[in-house]
Amino acid sequence: MSRSKANRKNFKFMSTESVTHLDESTFDQTVSASNVPVLVDFWATWCGPCRMIAPVLDEIAKEQGTAVRIAKVDVDNNPTLSNRFGIRNIPTMLFFKAGEVKDQVVGLTSKADLISRLNALK
């Protein structure tokens, strides 16, 4: 087994308990029931840029506390959600307010940019 395959196999989650992991059965209720802005990161374990943004999302979740909600959707395990939102590249971060997509970022961006986009939805 190659080194990269071994790393992927041992790699389970890229985030802490402050980030919610959503799937097709929990997505709608979690996002639509939220009374705060929700950032949903569409990611995959094999995605290098996704691994780079994960600690930034963890920091935002910890720093913002209950003022925002940070969630993740694994595109490999949730293809219906990926198709529903037209996810073609990862990481893709969708910003929701009242259950509706209000903003989107594809690829890497700064922590300040993510916080600014979340604050615009408050």
N, C-alpha and C positions, 0 to 999 in steps of 0.2 A: 504494500500500500504506500502510495506516495505521501510525502510529508503534509501536503496541503489537504489531502483526503483524511489523513489522521487528525489534523487540526479541526476540520469540519465535523468529524464524527464526535469529538470530545467537546465541541462547542455547543452548549445548550441555549443559554440566554445571554443577551448582551446588556442587560440592564438590571436594575435593582427592584425591590418591592415597591418603590415609589412610582413606577411606571406600570400601567395596566396592560396586560396582554389580552387582546381581543381575538375572537374567532367569529365565524359566520353565525353562530348561535347567540353570541353576546353583543355583537356590534351595535345593532339598531337600538336596543334598549339602553345600552350604556351611553351612546352618543346623544340620542334624542332626549334622554332623561336628565342630562347634565344641565345645570343652571349656570355653568361657567364655560368659558371657551375650552374647546378640546382640540389638541394637536394630535393627529393620528399619523404615525410613521409607518409607511409600507416598506418592508425590509425583507432580507433573506440572510440566512447564516453565512452563505458563501460570498456575500457582497462586501468588499473592502470598504467602500465609502460608508456603507451602513454601519460597519463596526467603528468607523471614525466618528460618526455623529452620535452614536449611542451614549457616550459619557456626557456629551453636551446636553442631551435630552434628560439624562438623569439629574444633572445639576439644576436644570430649569425646574424639573418636578420637585426637587427638594427645596429650592429657593422660593418658588412661587406658592408652595403648599396647596391650600384648598382654593386659591384664586384661579387656578387653571387645572386642566386634567391632561396628562400626557399618556398616550396609548400607542401600542404597536400592533401591527398585523403582519404576520409572516405570509408573504405572497405565495410561497410554495405550498403551504398548508391550507390556504384560503383563496383558491383561484376565483371563486364566484365573487368575492368582494373586490378582488383586483380588477376583474372584468367590469363589474358594476361601476367602478370609479375611473375606468379607462387607464389603469396604471400600466405604463409601458416601460418605464425606467425606474430604477430604485437607487437610492432612497427617494421616495416621493412623500412629502409631508402635506397633509390636508388639514386645513383649519376650519373647524365647525363652530357655529353659534346657533343655538336653538335647533340643532339637528340638521342644519343646512351648511354645505360647503361655501365658505366665504373667501378663502384664499388658498394658494398652493405654492409649494416650493419643490422643484425637482433638482436633485443633486445636493451637494454640500453647500452650506451657508454658515454665516457666523451666529454665535449665540445671541449677540445683540440684535441681529435681524429677526431671529425667531421670537425673541421677547417683544420686540417692537410690533410684530404682526399679531401676537397674542394680546398685547395691550390695546391694540386698535379694536379688538372685538369685545373689550370689557364695557 
